[in-house]
């Protein structure tokens, strides 16, 4: 018995409220009601918007909170609910949606510690001092958090992958989806969330229909045969692109007819050429694939225009990684690379 609100109407209402300057919040275990609510002129998303949650579970959470006050942390939440609710499948969506973000742990800690907390709840009332210890660990990369949010909410609340290109959008004066109007010629940065390949009826040539989005909304994009033939193999779901297109209105919705599609990373690097590069020397006994995997994890959240080079002192060979693994010029990147290879094996080298 899962909740089934009219999510499209709620998200439209939520988006409109943001545009009107109303403070909006995602689902929160100590503030949200079952459905969307307005409290002191601030809008709170309802717990019923989280996929996978039963209505009776949501009502049990709210009833316990109303009777005995806010939940203090994740163990407190688990221990105060009836044992019939002590199932990972019920709590994981709450974690992924960010509904438990203010209970003292990050999402990675809660996800990793949930099983022990549920098992410990069996002994919580016996006074045995057996409360589980939630181990500290680094938060999930933003890309992971966003993917999990999208899976349970159908949208992004902590941010949007397109937001990392805000400097690019500002420099090129690009609009957002919410600003689109019919009969325009536009360029905008979008992430492809869905792609449907078809063939034309008359000539049986391939083309594609995309759904793409930024932090303000989603839009349908048509890729006709000539452009699709140029792009096939390069277009991918979750890829972020600078799309040049004409707008038209169909069935009351603005859609895009694309003329050009370029990888946003490529455009960003052209506009912001690097003057340094990260150089990593492989430590003794560490495989290059291990270091590359670590860089891939960093690039999910901290992609940038700074080239990354791995130097193998045994073979005396230097390898520059592909552009999708280039990183930002940030302290958090430096710290991540130091964790990979050690401070003595990392250099931020000026390019002449």
Wavefront OBJ file of the C-alpha trace (Angstrom):
o trace
v 0.000 0.000 0.000
v 2.272 2.785 -1.260
v 1.306 6.436 -1.434
v 0.234 7.711 -4.821
v -0.212 11.498 -4.815
v -0.540 13.391 -8.070
v 3.195 14.085 -8.119
v 3.218 16.155 -11.300
v 0.772 18.662 -9.803
v 2.682 18.820 -6.530
v 6.030 19.437 -8.271
v 4.439 22.119 -10.450
v 3.040 23.775 -7.310
v 6.431 23.441 -5.609
v 8.275 24.983 -8.581
v 5.782 27.851 -8.835
v 6.187 28.591 -5.136
v 9.972 28.843 -5.555
v 9.559 31.278 -8.435
v 7.270 33.414 -6.255
v 9.975 33.638 -3.606
v 8.321 31.313 -1.102
v 10.819 29.341 0.988
v 10.517 25.657 0.121
v 11.817 22.541 1.860
v 12.180 18.912 0.898
v 10.706 16.171 3.056
v 11.845 16.348 6.693
v 11.066 13.812 9.389
v 10.356 16.427 12.091
v 8.513 18.989 9.978
v 6.695 17.299 7.085
v 3.086 16.190 7.245
v 1.674 13.388 5.123
v 1.044 15.788 2.249
v 2.539 19.109 1.227
v 1.943 21.777 3.901
v 2.420 25.502 4.439
v 3.800 26.459 7.870
v 4.674 30.065 8.749
v 4.741 30.953 5.044
v 7.211 28.155 4.285
v 6.316 25.178 2.103
v 7.223 21.654 3.233
v 7.076 18.662 0.930
v 4.932 15.836 2.270
v 6.337 12.425 3.182
v 3.859 10.938 0.714
v 6.061 12.212 -2.129
v 8.730 9.622 -1.259
v 8.351 6.530 -3.410
v 8.191 3.264 -1.518
v 6.635 4.578 1.705
v 3.368 3.095 2.943
v 0.654 5.473 4.093
v 0.272 3.653 7.408
v 4.048 3.912 8.010
v 3.945 7.660 7.323
v 0.996 8.095 9.676
v 2.756 6.107 12.405
v 5.786 8.426 12.117
v 3.646 11.566 12.363
v 1.424 10.246 15.174
v 4.452 9.312 17.319
v 6.050 12.699 16.640
v 2.858 14.560 17.584
v 2.531 12.619 20.838
v 6.143 12.583 22.054
v 7.991 15.329 20.209
v 10.648 15.544 17.507
v 12.980 12.635 16.741
v 16.504 13.227 18.042
v 18.489 10.920 15.792
v 18.110 7.793 13.660
v 18.222 5.298 16.581
v 15.595 7.391 18.377
v 13.342 7.280 15.294
v 13.705 3.516 14.950
v 13.260 2.759 18.659
v 10.101 4.848 18.996
v 8.298 3.089 16.163
v 6.603 -0.282 16.491
v 8.790 -3.285 15.679
v 6.625 -4.094 12.646
v 8.186 -1.051 10.942
v 11.773 -2.146 11.572
v 12.573 -2.938 7.934
v 15.417 -1.512 5.859
v 13.129 -1.112 2.853
v 11.069 1.473 4.767
v 13.944 3.576 6.108
v 16.238 3.641 3.056
v 13.831 5.844 1.022
v 13.689 8.297 3.945
v 17.498 8.484 3.952
v 17.810 8.811 0.170
v 15.154 11.542 0.016
v 17.043 13.632 2.593
v 14.192 13.390 5.100
v 16.625 12.417 7.875
v 19.381 14.918 7.050
v 19.019 16.819 10.336
v 19.317 13.826 12.648
v 23.040 14.140 13.234
v 24.481 11.848 10.566
v 25.196 12.173 6.857
v 23.379 9.922 4.382
v 26.306 7.549 3.891
v 26.612 7.016 7.646
v 22.888 6.342 8.025
v 22.734 3.977 5.058
v 25.756 2.005 6.259
v 24.654 1.962 9.904
v 20.949 1.272 9.378
v 21.173 -2.512 9.602
v 22.958 -2.384 12.974
v 20.472 0.191 14.301
v 17.523 -1.997 13.308
v 19.126 -5.052 14.895
v 19.942 -3.061 18.049
v 16.346 -1.887 18.383
v 15.420 -5.394 19.513
v 17.446 -4.842 22.705
v 16.862 -1.093 23.182
v 14.281 -1.537 25.943
v 16.290 -4.018 27.999
v 18.697 -1.480 29.503
v 21.736 -3.447 28.358
v 23.649 -0.453 26.987
v 23.764 -2.057 23.544
v 23.022 1.012 21.437
v 24.858 0.646 18.124
v 27.659 3.036 17.255
v 27.254 4.669 13.844
v 30.693 4.783 12.255
v 31.859 8.077 10.804
v 32.517 8.070 7.087
v 32.649 10.526 4.226
v 29.370 11.604 2.713
v 28.412 10.155 -0.655
v 29.566 12.268 -3.634
v 26.938 14.741 -4.800
v 26.306 12.715 -7.961
v 25.430 9.655 -5.859
v 23.148 11.634 -3.551
v 21.360 13.192 -6.506
v 20.876 9.834 -8.228
v 19.344 8.364 -5.065
v 17.146 11.419 -4.545
v 15.868 11.150 -8.086
v 15.091 7.470 -7.629
v 12.776 8.111 -4.650
v 11.468 11.603 -5.459
v 11.538 11.786 -9.237
v 13.491 15.042 -9.037
v 16.603 16.611 -7.489
v 16.453 18.642 -4.280
v 20.079 18.894 -3.108
v 21.036 20.449 -6.391
v 21.142 19.441 -10.020
v 24.074 18.114 -12.050
v 23.640 21.052 -14.454
v 24.394 23.503 -11.619
v 28.122 22.755 -11.897
v 28.048 24.725 -15.169
v 26.644 27.912 -13.659
v 29.796 29.874 -14.619
v 29.357 28.724 -18.210
v 25.705 29.739 -18.235
v 26.506 33.131 -16.752
v 29.301 33.804 -19.213
v 27.168 32.829 -22.233
v 24.000 34.409 -20.768
v 22.049 31.172 -21.180
v 18.394 30.787 -20.124
v 16.924 28.006 -18.009
v 14.055 25.685 -18.909
v 11.652 27.810 -16.853
v 12.489 30.833 -19.016
v 11.727 29.179 -22.369
v 9.027 30.672 -24.574
v 7.692 29.598 -27.998
v 9.297 30.829 -31.248
v 12.762 31.487 -29.812
v 16.232 30.447 -30.860
v 18.051 29.448 -27.700
v 21.132 27.828 -26.232
v 20.944 26.168 -22.843
v 22.726 23.582 -20.726
v 20.673 20.456 -20.097
v 21.122 16.941 -18.748
v 19.555 14.138 -20.780
v 17.326 12.061 -18.502
v 15.660 9.880 -21.134
v 16.303 9.008 -24.784
v 13.983 7.244 -27.221
v 15.389 6.279 -30.603
v 12.964 5.889 -33.519
v 13.043 5.657 -37.319
v 11.213 8.028 -39.639
v 8.114 6.544 -41.271
v 8.896 7.550 -44.842
v 12.654 7.064 -45.186
v 13.279 4.811 -42.162
v 16.114 7.007 -40.942
v 17.090 7.138 -37.264
v 16.272 10.092 -35.010
v 15.660 10.567 -31.308
v 13.355 12.163 -28.777
v 15.011 13.279 -25.552
v 13.767 14.398 -22.189
v 16.286 16.823 -20.707
v 16.312 18.969 -17.599
v 17.992 21.597 -15.481
v 17.202 22.666 -11.908
v 14.094 24.578 -13.046
v 12.301 21.882 -15.012
v 12.257 19.401 -17.885
v 11.744 19.817 -21.617
v 11.302 17.512 -24.616
v 14.008 17.738 -27.302
v 13.721 16.434 -30.869
v 16.940 15.341 -32.605
v 16.322 14.973 -36.334
v 18.170 12.479 -38.520
v 21.043 14.621 -39.782
v 22.084 15.755 -36.316
v 21.382 12.358 -34.748
v 23.664 10.665 -37.291
v 26.467 13.046 -36.285
v 25.870 12.432 -32.584
v 25.066 8.730 -32.429
v 27.412 7.064 -29.985
v 28.070 10.382 -28.220
v 24.589 11.071 -26.842
v 23.975 9.326 -23.530
v 21.470 9.414 -20.718
v 22.810 11.513 -17.790
v 25.134 13.343 -20.182
v 25.165 17.148 -19.901
v 25.131 19.157 -23.135
v 24.991 22.672 -24.526
v 21.983 22.465 -26.846
v 21.227 25.014 -29.555
v 17.605 24.804 -30.671
v 14.424 26.429 -31.838
v 11.441 26.434 -29.492
v 7.913 25.554 -30.456
v 4.721 24.922 -28.556
v 3.009 21.539 -28.791
v -0.014 20.548 -26.744
v 0.551 23.535 -24.479
v 4.201 22.682 -23.738
v 7.336 24.375 -25.054
v 9.611 21.880 -26.824
v 13.031 22.099 -28.477
v 14.011 21.274 -32.045
v 17.770 20.851 -31.768
v 20.242 22.262 -34.304
v 23.455 21.525 -32.392
v 24.463 19.468 -29.360
v 27.898 19.777 -27.737
v 29.289 18.140 -24.613
v 29.174 20.816 -21.888
v 32.596 19.794 -20.582
v 34.142 20.468 -23.989
v 32.550 23.917 -24.173
v 33.589 24.693 -20.613
v 37.210 23.788 -21.274
v 37.303 25.951 -24.399
v 35.978 28.951 -22.490
v 38.154 28.352 -19.435
v 41.486 26.935 -20.660
v 43.631 25.455 -17.913
v 46.928 27.052 -16.886
v 47.925 24.129 -14.619
v 47.598 20.366 -14.530
v 47.414 17.752 -11.794
v 50.361 15.340 -11.989
v 50.215 12.130 -9.947
v 53.201 9.824 -9.565
v 52.231 6.216 -8.937
v 53.408 5.080 -5.488
v 55.308 1.826 -5.339
v 52.986 -1.168 -5.483
v 49.891 0.819 -6.465
v 48.239 -0.070 -9.769
v 47.341 2.703 -12.196
v 43.792 1.338 -12.412
v 43.377 1.895 -8.661
v 44.388 5.539 -8.971
v 42.215 6.007 -12.067
v 39.192 4.599 -10.237
v 39.788 7.089 -7.430
v 39.953 9.936 -9.944
v 36.698 8.759 -11.522
v 35.023 9.019 -8.120
v 36.380 12.553 -7.638
v 35.307 13.580 -11.141
v 31.682 12.682 -10.420
v 31.452 15.653 -8.070
v 34.469 17.801 -8.909
v 34.886 17.678 -12.682
v 36.697 20.665 -14.133
v 39.057 21.942 -16.787
v 42.374 20.944 -15.176
v 44.057 18.042 -17.025
v 45.113 15.023 -14.976
v 48.344 13.159 -15.739
v 49.490 9.900 -14.142
v 53.240 9.232 -14.220
v 54.576 5.688 -13.773
v 58.184 5.887 -12.480
v 58.823 2.239 -13.403
v 58.012 2.613 -17.100
v 58.775 6.365 -17.065
v 55.555 6.856 -19.002
v 53.113 9.726 -18.435
v 49.438 9.271 -19.357
v 46.993 12.158 -19.626
v 43.499 11.016 -18.711
v 40.533 11.749 -21.014
v 38.660 15.010 -20.630
v 35.762 13.536 -18.683
v 38.236 12.794 -15.872
v 39.731 16.273 -15.688
v 39.247 17.887 -12.304
v 38.568 21.255 -10.741
v 41.147 23.516 -9.145
v 39.851 23.093 -5.590
v 41.271 22.251 -2.177
v 38.872 19.324 -1.836
v 40.292 17.895 -5.070
v 43.840 18.350 -3.779
v 42.940 16.548 -0.553
v 41.278 13.726 -2.490
v 44.343 13.260 -4.695
v 46.657 13.309 -1.671
v 44.555 10.515 -0.188
v 45.068 8.555 -3.404
v 48.829 8.868 -3.910
v 50.271 10.787 -0.957
v 51.425 14.375 -0.720
v 54.922 13.649 -2.044
v 53.485 12.089 -5.213
v 51.230 14.988 -6.198
v 52.128 18.144 -8.097
v 50.044 21.045 -9.412
v 52.184 21.897 -12.407
v 52.011 25.190 -14.319
v 51.536 24.930 -18.069
v 53.823 27.125 -20.120
l 1 2 3 4 5 6 7 8 9 10 11 12 13 14 15 16 17 18 19 20 21 22 23 24 25 26 27 28 29 30 31 32 33 34 35 36 37 38 39 40 41 42 43 44 45 46 47 48 49 50 51 52 53 54 55 56 57 58 59 60 61 62 63 64 65 66 67 68 69 70 71 72 73 74 75 76 77 78 79 80 81 82 83 84 85 86 87 88 89 90 91 92 93 94 95 96 97 98 99 100 101 102 103 104 105 106 107 108 109 110 111 112 113 114 115 116 117 118 119 120 121 122 123 124 125 126 127 128 129 130 131 132 133 134 135 136 137 138 139 140 141 142 143 144 145 146 147 148 149 150 151 152 153 154 155 156 157 158 159 160 161 162 163 164 165 166 167 168 169 170 171 172 173 174 175 176 177 178 179 180 181 182 183 184 185 186 187 188 189 190 191 192 193 194 195 196 197 198 199 200 201 202 203 204 205 206 207 208 209 210 211 212 213 214 215 216 217 218 219 220 221 222 223 224 225 226 227 228 229 230 231 232 233 234 235 236 237 238 239 240 241 242 243 244 245 246 247 248 249 250 251 252 253 254 255 256 257 258 259 260 261 262 263 264 265 266 267 268 269 270 271 272 273 274 275 276 277 278 279 280 281 282 283 284 285 286 287 288 289 290 291 292 293 294 295 296 297 298 299 300 301 302 303 304 305 306 307 308 309 310 311 312 313 314 315 316 317 318 319 320 321 322 323 324 325 326 327 328 329 330 331 332 333 334 335 336 337 338 339 340 341 342 343 344 345 346 347 348 349 350 351 352
